[in-house]
């Protein structure tokens, strides 16, 4: 599990794999962003809706993923 994450899971969104994370504080979110940065994931690729954070493996799905998470 990535640093700063309380819980996580994997799902399928529009036919592509995505990860969802529960991150319960801004400090933990910053820790998470720093940690995943070492894998080439930037904050621009991360979708955040309250305490739920998601990353879609397919970059072409980012806008739809953001819209779905925003509800």
PDB file of N, CA, C and O in Angstrom:
ATOM      1  N   UNK A   1       0.851  -1.173   0.000  1.00  0.00           N
ATOM      2  CA  UNK A   1       0.000   0.000   0.000  1.00  0.00           C
ATOM      3  C   UNK A   1       0.897   1.237   0.000  1.00  0.00           C
ATOM      4  O   UNK A   1       1.929   1.266   0.672  1.00  0.00           O
ATOM      5  N   UNK A   2       0.501   2.241  -0.747  1.00  0.00           N
ATOM      6  CA  UNK A   2       1.278   3.478  -0.838  1.00  0.00           C
ATOM      7  C   UNK A   2       1.222   4.239   0.488  1.00  0.00           C
ATOM      8  O   UNK A   2       0.222   4.164   1.200  1.00  0.00           O
ATOM      9  N   UNK A   3       2.273   4.958   0.818  1.00  0.00           N
ATOM     10  CA  UNK A   3       2.265   5.775   2.033  1.00  0.00           C
ATOM     11  C   UNK A   3       1.125   6.797   1.996  1.00  0.00           C
ATOM     12  O   UNK A   3       0.828   7.364   0.944  1.00  0.00           O
ATOM     13  N   UNK A   4       0.499   7.025   3.131  1.00  0.00           N
ATOM     14  CA  UNK A   4      -0.583   7.992   3.240  1.00  0.00           C
ATOM     15  C   UNK A   4      -1.961   7.435   2.959  1.00  0.00           C
ATOM     16  O   UNK A   4      -2.955   8.139   3.134  1.00  0.00           O
ATOM     17  N   UNK A   5      -2.044   6.187   2.529  1.00  0.00           N
ATOM     18  CA  UNK A   5      -3.319   5.575   2.138  1.00  0.00           C
ATOM     19  C   UNK A   5      -3.909   4.793   3.308  1.00  0.00           C
ATOM     20  O   UNK A   5      -3.214   4.009   3.954  1.00  0.00           O
ATOM     21  N   UNK A   6      -5.204   5.014   3.578  1.00  0.00           N
ATOM     22  CA  UNK A   6      -5.895   4.268   4.631  1.00  0.00           C
ATOM     23  C   UNK A   6      -6.417   2.930   4.112  1.00  0.00           C
ATOM     24  O   UNK A   6      -6.300   1.908   4.787  1.00  0.00           O
ATOM     25  N   UNK A   7      -6.988   2.944   2.918  1.00  0.00           N
ATOM     26  CA  UNK A   7      -7.488   1.726   2.271  1.00  0.00           C
ATOM     27  C   UNK A   7      -7.372   1.916   0.765  1.00  0.00           C
ATOM     28  O   UNK A   7      -7.279   3.044   0.282  1.00  0.00           O
ATOM     29  N   UNK A   8      -7.377   0.805   0.022  1.00  0.00           N
ATOM     30  CA  UNK A   8      -7.292   0.898  -1.437  1.00  0.00           C
ATOM     31  C   UNK A   8      -7.964  -0.293  -2.083  1.00  0.00           C
ATOM     32  O   UNK A   8      -8.216  -1.313  -1.441  1.00  0.00           O
ATOM     33  N   UNK A   9      -8.249  -0.145  -3.358  1.00  0.00           N
ATOM     34  CA  UNK A   9      -8.822  -1.238  -4.121  1.00  0.00           C
ATOM     35  C   UNK A   9      -8.645  -0.979  -5.605  1.00  0.00           C
ATOM     36  O   UNK A   9      -8.310   0.131  -6.019  1.00  0.00           O
ATOM     37  N   UNK A  10      -8.871  -2.001  -6.392  1.00  0.00           N
ATOM     38  CA  UNK A  10      -8.761  -1.916  -7.843  1.00  0.00           C
ATOM     39  C   UNK A  10     -10.143  -2.125  -8.446  1.00  0.00           C
ATOM     40  O   UNK A  10     -10.930  -2.932  -7.951  1.00  0.00           O
ATOM     41  N   UNK A  11     -10.429  -1.400  -9.507  1.00  0.00           N
ATOM     42  CA  UNK A  11     -11.713  -1.557 -10.187  1.00  0.00           C
ATOM     43  C   UNK A  11     -11.494  -1.464 -11.696  1.00  0.00           C
ATOM     44  O   UNK A  11     -10.385  -1.206 -12.162  1.00  0.00           O
ATOM     45  N   UNK A  12     -12.558  -1.677 -12.436  1.00  0.00           N
ATOM     46  CA  UNK A  12     -12.532  -1.498 -13.883  1.00  0.00           C
ATOM     47  C   UNK A  12     -13.447  -0.331 -14.214  1.00  0.00           C
ATOM     48  O   UNK A  12     -14.592  -0.280 -13.765  1.00  0.00           O
ATOM     49  N   UNK A  13     -12.934   0.604 -15.000  1.00  0.00           N
ATOM     50  CA  UNK A  13     -13.712   1.762 -15.419  1.00  0.00           C
ATOM     51  C   UNK A  13     -13.637   1.861 -16.938  1.00  0.00           C
ATOM     52  O   UNK A  13     -12.552   1.995 -17.504  1.00  0.00           O
ATOM     53  N   UNK A  14     -14.787   1.795 -17.592  1.00  0.00           N
ATOM     54  CA  UNK A  14     -14.843   1.840 -19.065  1.00  0.00           C
ATOM     55  C   UNK A  14     -13.853   0.867 -19.700  1.00  0.00           C
ATOM     56  O   UNK A  14     -13.209   1.185 -20.700  1.00  0.00           O
ATOM     57  N   UNK A  15     -13.743  -0.309 -19.115  1.00  0.00           N
ATOM     58  CA  UNK A  15     -12.901  -1.353 -19.683  1.00  0.00           C
ATOM     59  C   UNK A  15     -11.424  -1.265 -19.350  1.00  0.00           C
ATOM     60  O   UNK A  15     -10.631  -2.055 -19.861  1.00  0.00           O
ATOM     61  N   UNK A  16     -11.040  -0.325 -18.508  1.00  0.00           N
ATOM     62  CA  UNK A  16      -9.637  -0.192 -18.133  1.00  0.00           C
ATOM     63  C   UNK A  16      -9.483  -0.251 -16.615  1.00  0.00           C
ATOM     64  O   UNK A  16     -10.405   0.087 -15.873  1.00  0.00           O
ATOM     65  N   UNK A  17      -8.336  -0.675 -16.176  1.00  0.00           N
ATOM     66  CA  UNK A  17      -8.064  -0.817 -14.748  1.00  0.00           C
ATOM     67  C   UNK A  17      -7.849   0.558 -14.110  1.00  0.00           C
ATOM     68  O   UNK A  17      -7.249   1.448 -14.714  1.00  0.00           O
ATOM     69  N   UNK A  18      -8.341   0.715 -12.894  1.00  0.00           N
ATOM     70  CA  UNK A  18      -8.141   1.936 -12.128  1.00  0.00           C
ATOM     71  C   UNK A  18      -7.964   1.562 -10.661  1.00  0.00           C
ATOM     72  O   UNK A  18      -8.456   0.528 -10.209  1.00  0.00           O
ATOM     73  N   UNK A  19      -7.264   2.403  -9.934  1.00  0.00           N
ATOM     74  CA  UNK A  19      -7.073   2.195  -8.508  1.00  0.00           C
ATOM     75  C   UNK A  19      -7.814   3.295  -7.756  1.00  0.00           C
ATOM     76  O   UNK A  19      -7.814   4.456  -8.166  1.00  0.00           O
ATOM     77  N   UNK A  20      -8.441   2.912  -6.656  1.00  0.00           N
ATOM     78  CA  UNK A  20      -9.111   3.856  -5.771  1.00  0.00           C
ATOM     79  C   UNK A  20      -8.446   3.788  -4.408  1.00  0.00           C
ATOM     80  O   UNK A  20      -8.078   2.713  -3.933  1.00  0.00           O
ATOM     81  N   UNK A  21      -8.296   4.949  -3.786  1.00  0.00           N
ATOM     82  CA  UNK A  21      -7.637   5.041  -2.489  1.00  0.00           C
ATOM     83  C   UNK A  21      -8.487   5.880  -1.553  1.00  0.00           C
ATOM     84  O   UNK A  21      -9.116   6.849  -1.979  1.00  0.00           O
ATOM     85  N   UNK A  22      -8.507   5.515  -0.284  1.00  0.00           N
ATOM     86  CA  UNK A  22      -9.113   6.329   0.756  1.00  0.00           C
ATOM     87  C   UNK A  22      -7.974   7.029   1.477  1.00  0.00           C
ATOM     88  O   UNK A  22      -7.109   6.380   2.065  1.00  0.00           O
ATOM     89  N   UNK A  23      -7.975   8.353   1.429  1.00  0.00           N
ATOM     90  CA  UNK A  23      -6.926   9.152   2.054  1.00  0.00           C
ATOM     91  C   UNK A  23      -7.628  10.216   2.891  1.00  0.00           C
ATOM     92  O   UNK A  23      -8.328  11.073   2.350  1.00  0.00           O
ATOM     93  N   UNK A  24      -7.444  10.165   4.197  1.00  0.00           N
ATOM     94  CA  UNK A  24      -8.295  10.937   5.098  1.00  0.00           C
ATOM     95  C   UNK A  24      -7.728  12.257   5.599  1.00  0.00           C
ATOM     96  O   UNK A  24      -8.308  12.863   6.501  1.00  0.00           O
ATOM     97  N   UNK A  25      -6.621  12.719   5.046  1.00  0.00           N
ATOM     98  CA  UNK A  25      -6.127  14.043   5.443  1.00  0.00           C
ATOM     99  C   UNK A  25      -5.311  14.656   4.314  1.00  0.00           C
ATOM    100  O   UNK A  25      -4.792  13.945   3.454  1.00  0.00           O
ATOM    101  N   UNK A  26      -5.203  15.969   4.325  1.00  0.00           N
ATOM    102  CA  UNK A  26      -4.396  16.652   3.313  1.00  0.00           C
ATOM    103  C   UNK A  26      -2.928  16.275   3.440  1.00  0.00           C
ATOM    104  O   UNK A  26      -2.233  16.136   2.434  1.00  0.00           O
ATOM    105  N   UNK A  27      -2.453  16.107   4.671  1.00  0.00           N
ATOM    106  CA  UNK A  27      -1.052  15.706   4.879  1.00  0.00           C
ATOM    107  C   UNK A  27      -0.795  14.331   4.270  1.00  0.00           C
ATOM    108  O   UNK A  27       0.232  14.122   3.624  1.00  0.00           O
ATOM    109  N   UNK A  28      -1.720  13.392   4.470  1.00  0.00           N
ATOM    110  CA  UNK A  28      -1.567  12.056   3.886  1.00  0.00           C
ATOM    111  C   UNK A  28      -1.647  12.111   2.362  1.00  0.00           C
ATOM    112  O   UNK A  28      -0.954  11.360   1.676  1.00  0.00           O
ATOM    113  N   UNK A  29      -2.491  12.999   1.830  1.00  0.00           N
ATOM    114  CA  UNK A  29      -2.590  13.157   0.375  1.00  0.00           C
ATOM    115  C   UNK A  29      -1.255  13.627  -0.198  1.00  0.00           C
ATOM    116  O   UNK A  29      -0.798  13.105  -1.215  1.00  0.00           O
ATOM    117  N   UNK A  30      -0.639  14.594   0.440  1.00  0.00           N
ATOM    118  CA  UNK A  30       0.663  15.091  -0.025  1.00  0.00           C
ATOM    119  C   UNK A  30       1.714  13.987   0.026  1.00  0.00           C
ATOM    120  O   UNK A  30       2.544  13.874  -0.876  1.00  0.00           O
ATOM    121  N   UNK A  31       1.679  13.170   1.084  1.00  0.00           N
ATOM    122  CA  UNK A  31       2.594  12.032   1.194  1.00  0.00           C
ATOM    123  C   UNK A  31       2.363  11.056   0.045  1.00  0.00           C
ATOM    124  O   UNK A  31       3.318  10.563  -0.555  1.00  0.00           O
ATOM    125  N   UNK A  32       1.098  10.777  -0.261  1.00  0.00           N
ATOM    126  CA  UNK A  32       0.733   9.875  -1.354  1.00  0.00           C
ATOM    127  C   UNK A  32       1.237  10.406  -2.694  1.00  0.00           C
ATOM    128  O   UNK A  32       1.839   9.662  -3.469  1.00  0.00           O
ATOM    129  N   UNK A  33       0.996  11.686  -2.971  1.00  0.00           N
ATOM    130  CA  UNK A  33       1.413  12.287  -4.244  1.00  0.00           C
ATOM    131  C   UNK A  33       2.924  12.174  -4.409  1.00  0.00           C
ATOM    132  O   UNK A  33       3.411  11.858  -5.494  1.00  0.00           O
ATOM    133  N   UNK A  34       3.656  12.429  -3.349  1.00  0.00           N
ATOM    134  CA  UNK A  34       5.114  12.307  -3.398  1.00  0.00           C
ATOM    135  C   UNK A  34       5.522  10.864  -3.682  1.00  0.00           C
ATOM    136  O   UNK A  34       6.413  10.617  -4.495  1.00  0.00           O
ATOM    137  N   UNK A  35       4.874   9.917  -3.016  1.00  0.00           N
ATOM    138  CA  UNK A  35       5.225   8.499  -3.174  1.00  0.00           C
ATOM    139  C   UNK A  35       4.950   7.996  -4.591  1.00  0.00           C
ATOM    140  O   UNK A  35       5.792   7.318  -5.179  1.00  0.00           O
ATOM    141  N   UNK A  36       3.782   8.320  -5.140  1.00  0.00           N
ATOM    142  CA  UNK A  36       3.456   7.807  -6.477  1.00  0.00           C
ATOM    143  C   UNK A  36       4.214   8.555  -7.569  1.00  0.00           C
ATOM    144  O   UNK A  36       4.310   8.076  -8.699  1.00  0.00           O
ATOM    145  N   UNK A  37       4.742   9.706  -7.242  1.00  0.00           N
ATOM    146  CA  UNK A  37       5.556  10.451  -8.198  1.00  0.00           C
ATOM    147  C   UNK A  37       6.768   9.667  -8.664  1.00  0.00           C
ATOM    148  O   UNK A  37       7.248   9.854  -9.782  1.00  0.00           O
ATOM    149  N   UNK A  38       7.262   8.786  -7.800  1.00  0.00           N
ATOM    150  CA  UNK A  38       8.416   7.963  -8.177  1.00  0.00           C
ATOM    151  C   UNK A  38       8.060   6.949  -9.268  1.00  0.00           C
ATOM    152  O   UNK A  38       8.950   6.355  -9.876  1.00  0.00           O
ATOM    153  N   UNK A  39       6.759   6.751  -9.517  1.00  0.00           N
ATOM    154  CA  UNK A  39       6.294   5.857 -10.586  1.00  0.00           C
ATOM    155  C   UNK A  39       5.862   6.641 -11.823  1.00  0.00           C
ATOM    156  O   UNK A  39       5.296   6.072 -12.756  1.00  0.00           O
ATOM    157  N   UNK A  40       6.129   7.941 -11.829  1.00  0.00           N
ATOM    158  CA  UNK A  40       5.768   8.767 -12.972  1.00  0.00           C
ATOM    159  C   UNK A  40       4.345   9.298 -12.946  1.00  0.00           C
ATOM    160  O   UNK A  40       3.887   9.896 -13.920  1.00  0.00           O
ATOM    161  N   UNK A  41       3.645   9.087 -11.843  1.00  0.00           N
ATOM    162  CA  UNK A  41       2.274   9.580 -11.715  1.00  0.00           C
ATOM    163  C   UNK A  41       2.333  10.982 -11.120  1.00  0.00           C
ATOM    164  O   UNK A  41       2.844  11.180 -10.018  1.00  0.00           O
ATOM    165  N   UNK A  42       1.805  11.945 -11.858  1.00  0.00           N
ATOM    166  CA  UNK A  42       1.792  13.316 -11.370  1.00  0.00           C
ATOM    167  C   UNK A  42       0.412  13.654 -10.821  1.00  0.00           C
ATOM    168  O   UNK A  42      -0.555  12.924 -11.038  1.00  0.00           O
ATOM    169  N   UNK A  43       0.339  14.759 -10.115  1.00  0.00           N
ATOM    170  CA  UNK A  43      -0.943  15.161  -9.547  1.00  0.00           C
ATOM    171  C   UNK A  43      -1.989  15.406 -10.639  1.00  0.00           C
ATOM    172  O   UNK A  43      -3.188  15.291 -10.383  1.00  0.00           O
ATOM    173  N   UNK A  44      -1.547  15.738 -11.842  1.00  0.00           N
ATOM    174  CA  UNK A  44      -2.472  15.935 -12.964  1.00  0.00           C
ATOM    175  C   UNK A  44      -3.190  14.642 -13.346  1.00  0.00           C
ATOM    176  O   UNK A  44      -4.276  14.691 -13.923  1.00  0.00           O
ATOM    177  N   UNK A  45      -2.601  13.483 -13.032  1.00  0.00           N
ATOM    178  CA  UNK A  45      -3.205  12.184 -13.350  1.00  0.00           C
ATOM    179  C   UNK A  45      -4.114  11.673 -12.238  1.00  0.00           C
ATOM    180  O   UNK A  45      -4.813  10.674 -12.408  1.00  0.00           O
ATOM    181  N   UNK A  46      -4.101  12.357 -11.108  1.00  0.00           N
ATOM    182  CA  UNK A  46      -4.830  11.899  -9.928  1.00  0.00           C
ATOM    183  C   UNK A  46      -6.185  12.593  -9.860  1.00  0.00           C
ATOM    184  O   UNK A  46      -6.281  13.807 -10.043  1.00  0.00           O
ATOM    185  N   UNK A  47      -7.220  11.819  -9.598  1.00  0.00           N
ATOM    186  CA  UNK A  47      -8.569  12.348  -9.420  1.00  0.00           C
ATOM    187  C   UNK A  47      -8.862  12.333  -7.929  1.00  0.00           C
ATOM    188  O   UNK A  47      -8.680  11.311  -7.268  1.00  0.00           O
ATOM    189  N   UNK A  48      -9.314  13.459  -7.400  1.00  0.00           N
ATOM    190  CA  UNK A  48      -9.618  13.522  -5.967  1.00  0.00           C
ATOM    191  C   UNK A  48     -11.024  14.062  -5.775  1.00  0.00           C
ATOM    192  O   UNK A  48     -11.371  15.122  -6.296  1.00  0.00           O
ATOM    193  N   UNK A  49     -11.828  13.324  -5.024  1.00  0.00           N
ATOM    194  CA  UNK A  49     -13.181  13.744  -4.670  1.00  0.00           C
ATOM    195  C   UNK A  49     -13.340  13.508  -3.174  1.00  0.00           C
ATOM    196  O   UNK A  49     -13.678  12.404  -2.747  1.00  0.00           O
ATOM    197  N   UNK A  50     -13.100  14.533  -2.391  1.00  0.00           N
ATOM    198  CA  UNK A  50     -13.130  14.377  -0.939  1.00  0.00           C
ATOM    199  C   UNK A  50     -11.995  13.483  -0.492  1.00  0.00           C
ATOM    200  O   UNK A  50     -10.834  13.738  -0.811  1.00  0.00           O
ATOM    201  N   UNK A  51     -12.326  12.434   0.249  1.00  0.00           N
ATOM    202  CA  UNK A  51     -11.315  11.497   0.747  1.00  0.00           C
ATOM    203  C   UNK A  51     -11.021  10.364  -0.231  1.00  0.00           C
ATOM    204  O   UNK A  51     -10.164   9.522   0.040  1.00  0.00           O
ATOM    205  N   UNK A  52     -11.719  10.332  -1.361  1.00  0.00           N
ATOM    206  CA  UNK A  52     -11.501   9.284  -2.355  1.00  0.00           C
ATOM    207  C   UNK A  52     -10.574   9.818  -3.447  1.00  0.00           C
ATOM    208  O   UNK A  52     -10.801  10.886  -4.017  1.00  0.00           O
ATOM    209  N   UNK A  53      -9.540   9.056  -3.714  1.00  0.00           N
ATOM    210  CA  UNK A  53      -8.550   9.418  -4.718  1.00  0.00           C
ATOM    211  C   UNK A  53      -8.475   8.269  -5.712  1.00  0.00           C
ATOM    212  O   UNK A  53      -8.474   7.103  -5.318  1.00  0.00           O
ATOM    213  N   UNK A  54      -8.413   8.592  -6.993  1.00  0.00           N
ATOM    214  CA  UNK A  54      -8.349   7.554  -8.010  1.00  0.00           C
ATOM    215  C   UNK A  54      -7.311   7.847  -9.067  1.00  0.00           C
ATOM    216  O   UNK A  54      -6.981   9.000  -9.343  1.00  0.00           O
ATOM    217  N   UNK A  55      -6.801   6.775  -9.656  1.00  0.00           N
ATOM    218  CA  UNK A  55      -5.854   6.877 -10.763  1.00  0.00           C
ATOM    219  C   UNK A  55      -6.267   5.843 -11.805  1.00  0.00           C
ATOM    220  O   UNK A  55      -6.298   4.645 -11.524  1.00  0.00           O
ATOM    221  N   UNK A  56      -6.585   6.316 -13.014  1.00  0.00           N
ATOM    222  CA  UNK A  56      -6.934   5.411 -14.115  1.00  0.00           C
ATOM    223  C   UNK A  56      -5.663   5.032 -14.858  1.00  0.00           C
ATOM    224  O   UNK A  56      -4.822   5.890 -15.123  1.00  0.00           O
ATOM    225  N   UNK A  57      -5.514   3.764 -15.194  1.00  0.00           N
ATOM    226  CA  UNK A  57      -4.327   3.319 -15.935  1.00  0.00           C
ATOM    227  C   UNK A  57      -4.293   3.867 -17.355  1.00  0.00           C
ATOM    228  O   UNK A  57      -3.215   4.075 -17.912  1.00  0.00           O
ATOM    229  N   UNK A  58      -5.456   4.103 -17.942  1.00  0.00           N
ATOM    230  CA  UNK A  58      -5.553   4.615 -19.309  1.00  0.00           C
ATOM    231  C   UNK A  58      -5.770   6.125 -19.254  1.00  0.00           C
ATOM    232  O   UNK A  58      -6.845   6.588 -18.875  1.00  0.00           O
ATOM    233  N   UNK A  59      -4.761   6.878 -19.629  1.00  0.00           N
ATOM    234  CA  UNK A  59      -4.831   8.329 -19.565  1.00  0.00           C
ATOM    235  C   UNK A  59      -5.953   8.935 -20.380  1.00  0.00           C
ATOM    236  O   UNK A  59      -6.403  10.042 -20.084  1.00  0.00           O
ATOM    237  N   UNK A  60      -6.417   8.227 -21.411  1.00  0.00           N
ATOM    238  CA  UNK A  60      -7.510   8.759 -22.218  1.00  0.00           C
ATOM    239  C   UNK A  60      -8.833   8.739 -21.452  1.00  0.00           C
ATOM    240  O   UNK A  60      -9.804   9.359 -21.884  1.00  0.00           O
ATOM    241  N   UNK A  61      -8.880   8.039 -20.326  1.00  0.00           N
ATOM    242  CA  UNK A  61     -10.096   7.934 -19.522  1.00  0.00           C
ATOM    243  C   UNK A  61     -10.134   8.939 -18.372  1.00  0.00           C
ATOM    244  O   UNK A  61     -11.110   8.975 -17.622  1.00  0.00           O
ATOM    245  N   UNK A  62      -9.080   9.762 -18.218  1.00  0.00           N
ATOM    246  CA  UNK A  62      -8.988  10.655 -17.057  1.00  0.00           C
ATOM    247  C   UNK A  62     -10.187  11.591 -16.917  1.00  0.00           C
ATOM    248  O   UNK A  62     -10.728  11.725 -15.819  1.00  0.00           O
ATOM    249  N   UNK A  63     -10.613  12.238 -17.995  1.00  0.00           N
ATOM    250  CA  UNK A  63     -11.732  13.180 -17.911  1.00  0.00           C
ATOM    251  C   UNK A  63     -13.021  12.472 -17.495  1.00  0.00           C
ATOM    252  O   UNK A  63     -13.754  12.969 -16.639  1.00  0.00           O
ATOM    253  N   UNK A  64     -13.296  11.323 -18.092  1.00  0.00           N
ATOM    254  CA  UNK A  64     -14.501  10.564 -17.741  1.00  0.00           C
ATOM    255  C   UNK A  64     -14.417  10.044 -16.313  1.00  0.00           C
ATOM    256  O   UNK A  64     -15.418  10.019 -15.597  1.00  0.00           O
ATOM    257  N   UNK A  65     -13.227   9.629 -15.900  1.00  0.00           N
ATOM    258  CA  UNK A  65     -13.015   9.125 -14.541  1.00  0.00           C
ATOM    259  C   UNK A  65     -13.249  10.247 -13.533  1.00  0.00           C
ATOM    260  O   UNK A  65     -13.892  10.033 -12.506  1.00  0.00           O
ATOM    261  N   UNK A  66     -12.731  11.440 -13.821  1.00  0.00           N
ATOM    262  CA  UNK A  66     -12.940  12.598 -12.943  1.00  0.00           C
ATOM    263  C   UNK A  66     -14.427  12.913 -12.823  1.00  0.00           C
ATOM    264  O   UNK A  66     -14.925  13.161 -11.725  1.00  0.00           O
ATOM    265  N   UNK A  67     -15.130  12.903 -13.943  1.00  0.00           N
ATOM    266  CA  UNK A  67     -16.561  13.193 -13.932  1.00  0.00           C
ATOM    267  C   UNK A  67     -17.335  12.155 -13.126  1.00  0.00           C
ATOM    268  O   UNK A  67     -18.247  12.505 -12.377  1.00  0.00           O
ATOM    269  N   UNK A  68     -16.980  10.895 -13.274  1.00  0.00           N
ATOM    270  CA  UNK A  68     -17.664   9.825 -12.545  1.00  0.00           C
ATOM    271  C   UNK A  68     -17.412   9.931 -11.048  1.00  0.00           C
ATOM    272  O   UNK A  68     -18.331   9.732 -10.253  1.00  0.00           O
ATOM    273  N   UNK A  69     -16.194  10.238 -10.656  1.00  0.00           N
ATOM    274  CA  UNK A  69     -15.870  10.342  -9.235  1.00  0.00           C
ATOM    275  C   UNK A  69     -16.516  11.571  -8.610  1.00  0.00           C
ATOM    276  O   UNK A  69     -16.893  11.549  -7.438  1.00  0.00           O
ATOM    277  N   UNK A  70     -16.645  12.635  -9.382  1.00  0.00           N
ATOM    278  CA  UNK A  70     -17.261  13.861  -8.873  1.00  0.00           C
ATOM    279  C   UNK A  70     -18.763  13.676  -8.658  1.00  0.00           C
ATOM    280  O   UNK A  70     -19.387  14.410  -7.892  1.00  0.00           O
ATOM    281  N   UNK A  71     -19.337  12.673  -9.353  1.00  0.00           N
ATOM    282  CA  UNK A  71     -20.718  12.293  -9.168  1.00  0.00           C
ATOM    283  C   UNK A  71     -21.683  13.298  -9.656  1.00  0.00           C
ATOM    284  O   UNK A  71     -22.892  13.092  -9.556  1.00  0.00           O
TER     285      UNK A  71
END
